[in-house]
């Protein structure tokens, strides 16, 4: 068995939090399994928290405080770790950033924007500039780079999550970029689908009433933690972990998926829209 790698608690707030957790657990003479007995999370999940690679959910912090008799220490420190944000993202989005890295499945319904995980830089820049018209160029580029960096989920040696996005047809038809750049954005989605990195579906504009008419929804499932739902509006976001509510969103998403075009037909529609933009550019 390889030697255990010590965590540098000074590297970041999550690393400090994790190293303190490991120290208190080992001082109590308890294994990872002993700590997670009685709660949904797995020993590997707790191990990643100890290594500073994952943030601790509040319900786990309360459980750990009870098991280790730490008088609410980890529950209180949860807020400090939550505030240890990555540059370029809103505070309310940090839980999603963490969750994406560990999800086995990510499913999104996107009625108004191509989702961030599928955006190319020009599209992301247009979105950020539209939402933040008074931001400096540096602020815009920081947010664009942070958004594009999230797509590393689809690259590298790690096993990528199953990613399934349902896009409203209007996203293909009403451009927010010049024709050439819109073609490149849609080509990017097609290329990811052809590489079997993502599964896109399109909800036709004339599909009528459907189960998620009130806005976007992002569903995330994990091998070692309960599922989450993320909802977002213009200046806020909300992560839902209540099992009953998550189940309701699960049903709504499945009904919406049934109303969308099949993946093959959706890909054909996206390819055709990209070709239309290319022809429009050539006609300029």
N, C-alpha and C positions, 0 to 999 in steps of 0.2 A: 504494500500500500504506500503511495507517495506521501512524503511529509506534508503536513498541513501548512498552508501558507498563512502567515500572520497578516492581519489587516492593519494598515496604517490609519489610525483613527484621526489623524490630522489632515487627511487628504480631502475630506468633505464632511458635511453634516451627516449624511447617511452612513459614511464609513465610521465616524465616531459613534453613532448610535448603535451600529452593528457590532463594533468591537466591545462596547460596554455590555451589550446583550450577551455576547459569547462569554465574557469574563464572569458575569453574574451567573450564567447557566452552569459553567464549569465549576465555579466556586460552590454551587449547590450540589454538584455531583450528579447532574441530570443530563441525559442524552437528548438529542434533538427530538426523538420520538416521544420521550417522556413529556417534553414541553407541549407538543401538539396534541397529545391525547385529550380527547374531549372537545376538539375544535376541528373544523373542516379541513384546515390547511395541512399540507404534507411536510415531512422533515426537510425535503429539498427546498421548499419555499422558505422555511425558516433559515436554512443554511445560507441562502442567497441574501437574506436580510442581514445576517451576521457578517457577510463579506462586503456589505455596502452596495450590493448590486440591485437591491430591491427595497422599496419603502414598506414599512409595516402598516397594515390596515388598523384602524382604530379598534375593531373588535378583537383582533389578535393582541394588541397592546394591553387591553383590559384583561384578557385571559392570561398573558404572560405575567402581568403584575400580580395576579392572584396566585399563580403557580409559584413564582419566585419570591412572593411576599415583599415586593419592592415599593409598596406604599404609593402606587400611582405614578411612579417615575416614568415608565415607558408611555403611559397614556398622555402625560403632560408633554413629553418630548416629541410626540407625534406632530404637533403643530410646528415645532422647529424644523423637522424634516420636511414637512409639507412646504414650508417657505423656502427651502433650498432649491430654487427653481433654475431651470436651464434658460440661458439667454434666448430671446426671440420668441418666447411663448407666454401667453397670459397665465396668470396664477391658477385660474380655474381649470386649465388644460393639463396641468402637471400629472394628475392621476391617470389621464389617458396616455400620456407619453410613457409612463411607467408600464401601464397595462399592455400597450401594443408590443413591447419587447418580449412579453412572456405569453401572449395569447396563442392558442392553437387555432382559433378561428376569429376572423373579424368580418362583420357584415354591416354594410352601410346603405342607408337610403338617403339620396342626395337630390332634393328637388330644385335647389337654387344654384349650386356650385358643383363643379367637378371636385370630388373629395381631395383633401390635401395629399394623401398618399399616392394619388395618381397625377398630381399637377406637375407640369414642367415649369421652369423658372419664369418665362414670360407671363404665363397664366397666373402664377402665384404673385408676381409683381403687380399685375393689374388688379388683382383682388385686394392686396394690401394697400395699394395707392388709392383705390376706390373707398376702402373702409377708413383710411387714415390720410385724408387729403393734406393735412398740415404736418405730417411726419417728415423728418429730415431724410435725405438719401441714405444716410448711415443706418437710421432706424428701419427704413424699408428693406435694405439689403440684409440686415440682421434677421429680420423676420422671414424673408424669402429663403435665405440659406438654412435657417432652422427648419422651415417646412420641407424643403427639398431633402434635407438630411434624413428625415423620417423614412424615406423610401429605401433606406439601407436594409429594411426588413426583407426586401425581395432579392437582395444580393448577398454575396459572401457564402461562407460554409455552413452557417446555421440553418436549421430547418425553418423555412418561412411559414407563417400562419396561412391557413386557407383564407383567402381574401375574396369576398363576394360583394360587389357593389351594384345597386339598382339605381340607374340614372334616369331622370326625367328626359323625355325626348327634346324638350325645349333647350336643354344644355347643348345639344348638337346643332340646333337650328338658329339660336340667337347668340351671335358671337360677342365676346368682350375683347377680342384681339383682331388685328388685321387678318385677312383670309389665309395668308401663308402660315402665320403663327398658329391660327386655329387648326389648320391641317396638321401641323407638327404635334399639337396637343392631342388630337384624336389619334394620330399615328402612334403616339407613345402608348396610349391605352391598348390599341390593337396589338402592338409588339409585346406588351406584357401578357396579354391574353394568349397570343400565339406561343409564347414561351411557357405557358401554363403557370404563370405566377399569380394571375387574377382571373376571376370570372365576372365579366360585366353583363348586366341585363339592362334593357331599356324599357321604361314604361311609356307606351305611346301617349301622345298628347290628348287623344280622344278616348282614353280608356274609361272616362267617367269617374264617379266617386270611388274612393278606395280607402283602405284601412289606416293609412298614415298621412292624411291630408293636412295635418296641423304643423308639419315641419320635419326636419331631419331626425334620424335616429341611427346610432352606432351601437351594435351589439358585439360584445366580446366574450368569448368562452376560453377557459384555461384548463390545463391538465391537473392543476393542483390548488385551485381556488374557485369560489363561486363566480358565476357569470355577472357581467356588468352591462349597463346600458348608459350611453352618454347622449345627452341632448344639448343643443347649442342654439342660442339666439345671437343677436348682433353684438352684444357686449357682455355676455355671460354664458356660462355653461353649467350643467348639472350632471353629476354622476350618480346613477341609481343602482343600489345593490339589494333593495328589498325584494326577496324572492317572489312575492306575489305580483309586484309591479313588473319585474323582469319577465315573468311568464306572460303577462299581458302583452308586453312589447314583442316577445317572441312570437306569439300568435298573430299579432298585427303584421309583423315582418313577413311571416310565412304566407299570409293571405296576399300581401302585396307582391311577393315573388310569384305567386300563382297567376297574378293579373299581368305581369310583365311578359315581354317577348322571351322565347327560349334563348339560351346563350348563343347558339349558332346564328339565329336570326338577328339577335342584337348586335353581334359582331359585324354581320353584313351591313346593318344600318349605320354603324359607326364608320366602317370603311367607306361607305357611299358618301356620308357626310364629309369625310376628309377629302375625298376626291372632288366633291362640289366646291370646297374651299380652294383647292389647288387650281381648278378650272377658273374660278373667280379671280384668283391672283393673276393667272395667265392672261385674262381678258382685260386687266387694268391698263 
